[in-house]
Structure formats: C-alpha cells, structure tokens
Amino acid sequence: MSDFLRSIIRTGVPALAGAIVAWLTRRGLEVDNGTVTLGIAWVSSVAYYGVARLVEAVEPRAGWLLGAPGAPVYGD
C-alpha cells in the first residue's frame, strides 16, 4: 500500500466514525449544536487534507498547503 493511500485511509477512518455518529443522531442519539459544528469542521478538515495531498502529488511545491513542503515518509 502506498504512503499516499495509507494517509488518506488514516484520515478517512475518523471521518467514517463521525458519519456513524451522525447516523446515530438520526436514530435518536441527541447531540447539541456545538457537537454538530465540530463534526462539520472535522469533515471539512479531512476534505481539505485529501485535496491538498492530491494537489501536492501533482505539484510538490504545493506542500505549503499543509504547512510544510514534502509528504512524510513512513518507516517500517
């Protein structure tokens, strides 16, 4: 598995957890507006990260979109 795909999965899984919580709220779990706002911020962050990584894959200088140039290299 590539580092890029692994990073997307590691970002997407928490987003999936958020989606499950959202589904539970539709089934009767009560959540206040602050929690909903946090959920929206979380999903927005995951989307931003994914798009920024895609842009960086095409144009490495765009790494500044994530605060520093160069994607991380994960060791074994």
Backbone hydrogen bonds in HBPLUS format (Angstrom, degrees):
<---DONOR---> <-ACCEPTOR-->    atom                        ^
c    i                          cat <-CA-CA->   ^        H-A-AA   ^      H-
h    n   atom  resd res      DA  || num        DHA   H-A  angle D-A-AA Bond
n    s   type  num  typ     dist DA aas  dist angle  dist       angle   num
A0006-ARG N   A0002-SER O   2.93 MM   4  6.17 164.8  1.95 153.3 158.2     1
A0007-SER N   A0003-ASP O   2.86 MM   4  6.06 154.5  1.93 147.5 154.0     2
A0008-ILE N   A0004-PHE O   3.04 MM   4  6.36 154.6  2.10 150.2 157.0     3
A0009-ILE N   A0005-LEU O   2.93 MM   4  6.19 164.4  1.95 155.4 159.6     4
A0010-ARG N   A0006-ARG O   2.88 MM   4  6.08 160.6  1.92 149.5 155.1     5
A0011-THR N   A0007-SER O   3.05 MM   4  6.20 125.7  2.36 133.8 147.0     6
A0011-THR N   A0008-ILE O   3.11 MM   3  5.07 136.5  2.31  94.8 107.3     7
A0012-GLY N   A0008-ILE O   2.70 MM   4  5.88 153.7  1.77 151.4 160.1     8
A0013-VAL N   A0009-ILE O   2.92 MM   4  5.96 158.2  1.96 157.7 159.1     9
A0015-ALA N   A0012-GLY O   2.99 MM   3  4.93 114.0  2.44  94.0 111.1    10
A0016-LEU N   A0012-GLY O   2.82 MM   4  6.18 146.7  1.93 151.4 161.7    11
A0016-LEU N   A0013-VAL O   3.06 MM   3  4.94 116.8  2.47  93.4 108.9    12
A0017-ALA N   A0013-VAL O   2.98 MM   4  6.34 153.5  2.05 150.4 157.6    13
A0018-GLY N   A0014-PRO O   3.00 MM   4  6.35 149.2  2.09 142.7 150.7    14
A0019-ALA N   A0015-ALA O   2.92 MM   4  6.30 147.5  2.03 144.4 153.7    15
A0019-ALA N   A0016-LEU O   3.03 MM   3  4.90 113.7  2.49  91.1 107.4    16
A0020-ILE N   A0016-LEU O   2.90 MM   4  6.25 151.1  1.99 151.7 159.4    17
A0021-VAL N   A0017-ALA O   3.04 MM   4  6.37 155.7  2.10 146.5 152.7    18
A0022-ALA N   A0018-GLY O   2.89 MM   4  6.20 155.5  1.95 146.7 153.9    19
A0023-TRP N   A0019-ALA O   2.87 MM   4  6.14 153.3  1.94 145.9 153.1    20
A0024-LEU N   A0020-ILE O   2.89 MM   4  6.19 155.0  1.95 148.1 155.1    21
A0025-THR N   A0021-VAL O   2.94 MM   4  6.28 145.5  2.06 146.8 156.2    22
A0026-ARG N   A0022-ALA O   3.18 MM   4  6.56 144.6  2.32 142.3 151.2    23
A0026-ARG N   A0023-TRP O   3.09 MM   3  5.19 123.0  2.43  96.0 110.3    24
A0027-ARG N   A0024-LEU O   2.97 MM   3  4.91 137.0  2.15  94.8 107.9    25
A0029-LEU N   A0024-LEU O   3.08 MM   5  5.61 166.5  2.10 139.8 135.4    26
A0028-GLY N   A0025-THR O   3.17 MM   3  5.18 164.8  2.19 103.4 106.5    27
A0035-THR N   A0032-ASP O   3.15 MM   3  5.50 124.0  2.48 105.2 117.9    28
A0036-VAL N   A0032-ASP O   3.20 MM   4  6.59 154.7  2.27 148.8 156.3    29
A0037-THR N   A0033-ASN O   2.93 MM   4  6.16 158.9  1.97 149.9 155.3    30
A0038-LEU N   A0034-GLY O   3.00 MM   4  6.28 154.5  2.07 143.8 150.5    31
A0039-GLY N   A0035-THR O   2.97 MM   4  6.24 153.3  2.04 146.0 153.3    32
A0040-ILE N   A0036-VAL O   2.97 MM   4  6.29 155.7  2.03 152.9 159.0    33
A0041-ALA N   A0037-THR O   2.95 MM   4  6.21 158.0  2.00 149.2 155.5    34
A0042-TRP N   A0038-LEU O   2.90 MM   4  6.11 152.1  1.98 147.0 154.8    35
A0043-VAL N   A0039-GLY O   3.01 MM   4  6.27 168.1  2.02 153.4 155.2    36
A0044-SER N   A0040-ILE O   2.94 MM   4  6.05 159.0  1.98 147.4 154.0    37
A0045-SER N   A0041-ALA O   2.92 MM   4  6.07 149.9  2.01 142.8 150.8    38
A0046-VAL N   A0042-TRP O   3.02 MM   4  6.35 156.9  2.07 152.0 157.7    39
A0047-ALA N   A0043-VAL O   3.00 MM   4  6.24 161.6  2.03 150.3 155.2    40
A0048-TYR N   A0044-SER O   2.92 MM   4  6.11 160.9  1.96 148.7 154.1    41
A0049-TYR N   A0045-SER O   2.92 MM   4  6.09 165.1  1.94 150.3 154.4    42
A0050-GLY N   A0046-VAL O   2.96 MM   4  6.17 164.8  1.98 151.3 155.2    43
A0051-VAL N   A0047-ALA O   3.01 MM   4  6.20 167.0  2.02 154.3 157.3    44
A0052-ALA N   A0048-TYR O   2.84 MM   4  5.98 163.7  1.86 154.1 159.5    45
A0053-ARG N   A0049-TYR O   2.89 MM   4  6.08 156.7  1.94 151.6 157.5    46
A0054-LEU N   A0050-GLY O   3.04 MM   4  6.28 153.8  2.12 144.2 151.3    47
A0055-VAL N   A0051-VAL O   2.92 MM   4  6.18 163.2  1.94 155.2 159.5    48
A0056-GLU N   A0052-ALA O   2.87 MM   4  6.02 156.6  1.92 145.5 152.6    49
A0057-ALA N   A0053-ARG O   2.93 MM   4  6.12 141.4  2.08 140.8 150.6    50
A0058-VAL N   A0054-LEU O   3.32 MM   4  6.65 141.8  2.47 141.5 150.2    51
A0058-VAL N   A0055-VAL O   3.12 MM   3  5.28 129.3  2.39  99.4 112.1    52
A0059-GLU N   A0055-VAL O   2.77 MM   4  5.95 163.6  1.80 156.5 162.3    53
A0062-ALA N   A0059-GLU O   2.84 MM   3  5.72 165.9  1.86 132.3 137.2    54
A0063-GLY N   A0060-PRO O   3.12 MM   3  5.85 153.6  2.19 123.9 124.9    55
A0065-LEU N   A0062-ALA O   2.91 MM   3  5.80 169.1  1.92 126.9 130.5    56
A0066-LEU N   A0063-GLY O   2.91 MM   3  5.64 162.3  1.94 121.0 126.5    57
A0067-GLY N   A0064-TRP O   2.98 MM   3  4.71 164.1  2.01 101.5 105.7    58
